[in-house]
Amino acid sequence: MNVPDDLLYTETHEWIKREGENVRVGITDHAQSELTDVVYVELPKMDRQANAKEAVAVIESVKAASDIYAPVKGTVVEVNEALEADPGLINREPYGQGWIFVLKIGNADDLRQLKDAEAYRKQIG
């Protein structure tokens, strides 16, 4: 499983890339392989306020539907509209073009609750 060292991770298999006062969020390679073929993504609404660990998006695959959670408290400032036309980007490029949304961080201390790559690798075995 691909687990990039430069990202942070959640218990619920989201990855987080800090970009100044924002974080870009997607699901991990492990999560997309468990879901199998992604067929639909319900993106969060722009300007939505979210608390850490709050469900903000939904991914549907041929196998299941899964909530996607905000890793930190913040405001949705960008969504990946390319996923509307091609949800399979999540399967093909989970750490690249398959990102889901960007949050403006409401509380930077929330980042301390996230896992580094080593801790996430231990979680998924």
GISULMO-V894728 format. One record per pair of residues at least 12 apart in sequence whose C-alpha atoms are under 10 Angstrom apart, sorted by the first residue. I is the first residue (numbers start at 0). J is the second residue. Records with the same first field share a line. If there is no record, write none. Layout:
I = J  J
//
This chain:
0 = 27  28  29  30  32  120  123  124
1 = 27  28  29  93  94  116  120
2 = 14  27  28  29  94  115  116  117  119  120
3 = 27  28  94  115  116  117  120
4 = 115  116  117
5 = 17  115  116
6 = 23  24  94  113  114  115  116
7 = 24  70  110  111  112  113  114  115  116  117  118  119
8 = 24  25  26  27  70  110  112  113  114  115  116  117  118  119  120
9 = 26  27  52  68  69  70  71  112  113  114  115  118  119  122
10 = 52  70  113  114  118  119  122  123
11 = 26  27  30  52  65  66  67  68  70
12 = 25  26  27  28  29  30  31  67  68  70  119  122  123
13 = 25  26  27  28  29  30  67  68  69  70  98  99  113
14 = 26  27  28  70  93  94  98  113  114  115  116  119
15 = 27  69  70  71  94  98  101  102  110  113  114  115
16 = 94  98  101
17 = 101  102  103  104  110
18 = 101  102  103  104
19 = 103  104
20 = 102  103  104  105  106  107
21 = 73  74  75  76  77  101  102  103  104  105  107
22 = 69  70  71  73  75  76  100  101  102  103  104  110
23 = 70  75  76  77  78  94  98  99  100  101  102  103
24 = 67  68  69  70  78  93  94  97  98  99  100  101  102
25 = 67  68  69  79  89  93  94  95  96  97  98  99  100  101
26 = 58  67  68  89  90  93  94  97  98  99
27 = 89  90  92  93  94  97  98
28 = 89  90  91  92  93  94
29 = 93  120  123
30 = 65  89  90  93  123
31 = 58  60  87  89  90  91  92  93
32 = 89  90  91  93
33 = 60  62  63
34 = 58  59  60  61  62  63  64  65  90
35 = 59  60  61  62  63  87  89  90
36 = 59  60  61  62  63  86  87  88  89  90  91
37 = 58  59  60  61  62  63  64  82  85  86  87  88  89  90  91
38 = 58  59  60  61  62  64  82  83  84  85  86  87  88  89  90
39 = 57  58  59  60  61  64  82  83  84  85  86  87
40 = 56  57  58  59  60  64  65  66  67  79  80  82  83  84  85  86  87  89  99
41 = 55  56  57  58  59  66  67  82  83  86  99
42 = 55  56  57  58  67  77  78  79  80  82  83  99  100
43 = 55  56  57  67  75  76  77  78  79  99  100  101
44 = 56  74  75  76  77  78  100
45 = 74  75  76  77  78  100  101  102
46 = 73  74  75  76  77  102  103
47 = 73  74  75  76  102
48 = 69  72  73  74  75  76  102  103  105
49 = 68  69  70  71  72  73  74  75  102  104  105
50 = 68  69  70  71  72  73  74  105  106
51 = 68  69  70  71  72  73  105  106  109  110  112
52 = 67  68  69  70  71  72
53 = 66  67  68  69  70  71  72
54 = 66  67  68  69  70
55 = 67  68  69  75  100
56 = 68  69  99  100
57 = 99
58 = 86  89  99
59 = 86
60 = 86  87
67 = 99
69 = 100  101  102
70 = 102  104  109  110  112  113
71 = 102  103  104  105  106  107  108  109  110  111  112  113
72 = 102  103  104  105  106  107  108  109  110
73 = 101  102  103  104  105  106  107  109
74 = 101  102  103  104  105
75 = 100  101  102  103  104
76 = 100  101  102  103  104
77 = 99  100  101  102  103
78 = 98  99  100  101  102
79 = 96  97  98  99  100  101
80 = 98  99  100
81 = 96  97  98  99
82 = 96  97  98  99
85 = 97
86 = 99
//
